[in-house]
Amino acid sequence: MNFVTGGTGILGSRLIYDLLLSGEKVRALKRKDSNLDNFNKIIRFYTGDKNILNNLEWVEGDINDISSLEAMEGCDYVYHCAAAVSFFKNDRDHLFKVNVEGTTNVVNTALKTKVKKFCHVSSTAALGGSVVDGKITEESFWVSDEGRSNYAITKKLAELEVWRGIEEGLNAVIVNPSVILGPGNDKSSATIFTKVRDGLRFYTHGINGYVDVRDVSNIMIKLMHSDISGERFLAISENISFKELFDSIAEHLQKPAPSMEARKWMAAIIWRLEALRSALFNTPAFVTKETSNSAFSKSYYSNEKAKSMLKHDFIPISTSIKEISRFYKNS
Ligand SMILES: NC(=O)c1ccc[n+]([C@@H]2O[C@H](COP(=O)([O-])OP(=O)(O)OC[C@H]3O[C@@H](n4cnc5c(N)ncnc54)[C@H](OP(=O)(O)O)[C@@H]3O)[C@@H](O)[C@H]2O)c1
């Protein structure tokens, strides 16, 4: 039996689908208010076969409610995908509560229930900026919190909780995906597609890593069924610019591509105005200092470890965008 947290998200829904498709049983944690309509819509996009969900059992809980995690009892494999994803300053405490405390609870319960293996979903955001041959690798450890978003800091601290669990005997692996492209609701990285669909006007030449959700899910399952333990793996297909990404999504959604280049000085004014608006009206800022910085930064990630150790072939980003756009076009 597999236990999955975050099963209603972009990554968790694909992971559940892949596990069920390979004939495995899944017990997935969902919150009281989790939107299962969205999950079902994503599964319908993957398959027309309703029977696929026969081996899926939902249990209600929350990673911040330790007693609800006892549902892990009797499960061999635990996939921890749940997290809060936000760049809104006011969400700082929430990010610490869910990402750090929540992961501590999941790790401690996995140790207590003696699961066979644990897979933690971290992020490239949890990696340091130091580079090897011009690229960020699994060895690029964190240097300083300065200029890092609360999301990144909490993902780093969450990962440290898993390393602590490994020290205490947890048989675990960690994946660090770059930006995940996949069908989802209007949250997390799904907003890349919905923003372009709804008429995004600005682009930058900043560069980041991207990966198809199918690659992340496959790598997680491969790692869980391997002898590999106590290691982390970057999951990234290609490093491309925001302009290339937006242009390709716009083309497949048959929408106008963002046509105005945002300059650094514009962004510096906008994030300050947005911070003021956000503080006055207590609503999320459209652009924050950190998102503005990352829109202009050029980060290159290496996928050599997953390619060589797991023999994993990544889906080209142009293929991902073409296929995933069908979901957002019809939703
Ligand atoms: N998307 C990306 O580009 C990206 C890149 C790198 C790493 N990651 C990591 O990948 C993982 C999955 O991200 P995603 O993009 O799939 O996110 P998502 O679509 O926003 O899904 C987040 C999931 O976490 C659940 N969750 C949030 N708070 C919870 C809590 N307190 N207790 C239990 N479940 C909770 C959500 O449940 P509800 O349905 O109830 O909200 C949802 O199932 C996260 O760890 C994220 O940090 C994502």
The ligand as an SDF file (V2000), in Angstrom:
LIG
                    3D

 48 52  0  0  0  0  0  0  0  0999 V2000
    4.5430   23.0500   -8.9660 N   0  0  0  0  0  0  0  0  0  0  0  0
    5.8360   23.3130   -9.0320 C   0  0  0  0  0  0  0  0  0  0  0  0
    6.3210   23.9990   -9.9450 O   0  0  0  0  0  0  0  0  0  0  0  0
    6.7690   22.7370   -8.0070 C   0  0  0  0  0  0  0  0  0  0  0  0
    8.1450   22.8390   -8.2330 C   0  0  0  0  0  0  0  0  0  0  0  0
    9.0240   22.2760   -7.3160 C   0  0  0  0  0  0  0  0  0  0  0  0
    8.5390   21.6200   -6.2010 C   0  0  0  0  0  0  0  0  0  0  0  0
    7.1860   21.5590   -6.0000 N   0  0  0  0  0  0  0  0  0  0  0  0
    6.7200   20.8380   -4.8190 C   0  0  0  0  0  0  0  0  0  0  0  0
    5.9150   19.7800   -5.2970 O   0  0  0  0  0  0  0  0  0  0  0  0
    4.9220   19.4530   -4.3260 C   0  0  0  0  0  0  0  0  0  0  0  0
    3.5650   19.4360   -4.9670 C   0  0  0  0  0  0  0  0  0  0  0  0
    3.3180   20.7380   -5.4910 O   0  0  0  0  0  0  0  0  0  0  0  0
    2.0860   21.0300   -6.4550 P   0  0  0  0  0  0  0  0  0  0  0  0
    2.5670   21.9550   -7.4960 O   0  0  0  0  0  0  0  0  0  0  0  0
    1.4370   19.7510   -6.8040 O   0  0  0  0  0  0  0  0  0  0  0  0
    1.1880   21.8750   -5.4550 O   0  0  0  0  0  0  0  0  0  0  0  0
   -0.3780   22.1110   -5.4370 P   0  0  0  0  0  0  0  0  0  0  0  0
   -0.9770   21.8010   -6.7530 O   0  0  0  0  0  0  0  0  0  0  0  0
   -0.5850   23.4730   -4.8450 O   0  0  0  0  0  0  0  0  0  0  0  0
   -0.8350   21.0010   -4.3730 O   0  0  0  0  0  0  0  0  0  0  0  0
   -0.5100   21.1080   -3.0250 C   0  0  0  0  0  0  0  0  0  0  0  0
   -1.0930   19.9090   -2.3280 C   0  0  0  0  0  0  0  0  0  0  0  0
   -0.7640   19.9760   -0.9340 O   0  0  0  0  0  0  0  0  0  0  0  0
   -1.9770   19.8160   -0.1860 C   0  0  0  0  0  0  0  0  0  0  0  0
   -1.8620   20.4950    1.1030 N   0  0  0  0  0  0  0  0  0  0  0  0
   -1.5700   21.7870    1.3400 C   0  0  0  0  0  0  0  0  0  0  0  0
   -1.5800   22.0280    2.6750 N   0  0  0  0  0  0  0  0  0  0  0  0
   -1.8690   20.8430    3.2800 C   0  0  0  0  0  0  0  0  0  0  0  0
   -2.0250   20.4290    4.6230 C   0  0  0  0  0  0  0  0  0  0  0  0
   -1.8790   21.2990    5.6480 N   0  0  0  0  0  0  0  0  0  0  0  0
   -2.3180   19.1380    4.8900 N   0  0  0  0  0  0  0  0  0  0  0  0
   -2.4800   18.2470    3.8720 C   0  0  0  0  0  0  0  0  0  0  0  0
   -2.3520   18.5770    2.5740 N   0  0  0  0  0  0  0  0  0  0  0  0
   -2.0500   19.8580    2.2830 C   0  0  0  0  0  0  0  0  0  0  0  0
   -3.0410   20.4360   -1.0800 C   0  0  0  0  0  0  0  0  0  0  0  0
   -4.3280   19.9950   -0.6530 O   0  0  0  0  0  0  0  0  0  0  0  0
   -5.6760   20.8410   -0.9620 P   0  0  0  0  0  0  0  0  0  0  0  0
   -6.2150   20.2850   -2.2500 O   0  0  0  0  0  0  0  0  0  0  0  0
   -6.5260   20.5570    0.2050 O   0  0  0  0  0  0  0  0  0  0  0  0
   -5.2800   22.2890   -1.0750 O   0  0  0  0  0  0  0  0  0  0  0  0
   -2.6210   19.8560   -2.4190 C   0  0  0  0  0  0  0  0  0  0  0  0
   -3.0130   18.5120   -2.5140 O   0  0  0  0  0  0  0  0  0  0  0  0
    5.0800   20.4870   -3.2030 C   0  0  0  0  0  0  0  0  0  0  0  0
    5.8820   19.9170   -2.1970 O   0  0  0  0  0  0  0  0  0  0  0  0
    5.8290   21.6240   -3.8790 C   0  0  0  0  0  0  0  0  0  0  0  0
    6.5700   22.3770   -2.9580 O   0  0  0  0  0  0  0  0  0  0  0  0
    6.2890   22.0890   -6.8700 C   0  0  0  0  0  0  0  0  0  0  0  0
  1  2  1  0
  2  3  2  0
  2  4  1  0
  4  5  1  0
  4 48  2  0
  5  6  2  0
  6  7  1  0
  7  8  2  0
  8  9  1  0
  8 48  1  0
  9 10  1  0
  9 46  1  0
 10 11  1  0
 11 12  1  0
 11 44  1  0
 12 13  1  0
 13 14  1  0
 14 15  2  0
 14 16  1  0
 14 17  1  0
 17 18  1  0
 18 19  2  0
 18 20  1  0
 18 21  1  0
 21 22  1  0
 22 23  1  0
 23 24  1  0
 23 42  1  0
 24 25  1  0
 25 26  1  0
 25 36  1  0
 26 27  1  0
 26 35  1  0
 27 28  2  0
 28 29  1  0
 29 30  1  0
 29 35  2  0
 30 31  1  0
 30 32  2  0
 32 33  1  0
 33 34  2  0
 34 35  1  0
 36 37  1  0
 36 42  1  0
 37 38  1  0
 38 39  2  0
 38 40  1  0
 38 41  1  0
 42 43  1  0
 44 45  1  0
 44 46  1  0
 46 47  1  0
M  CHG  2   8   1  16  -1
M  END
$$$$
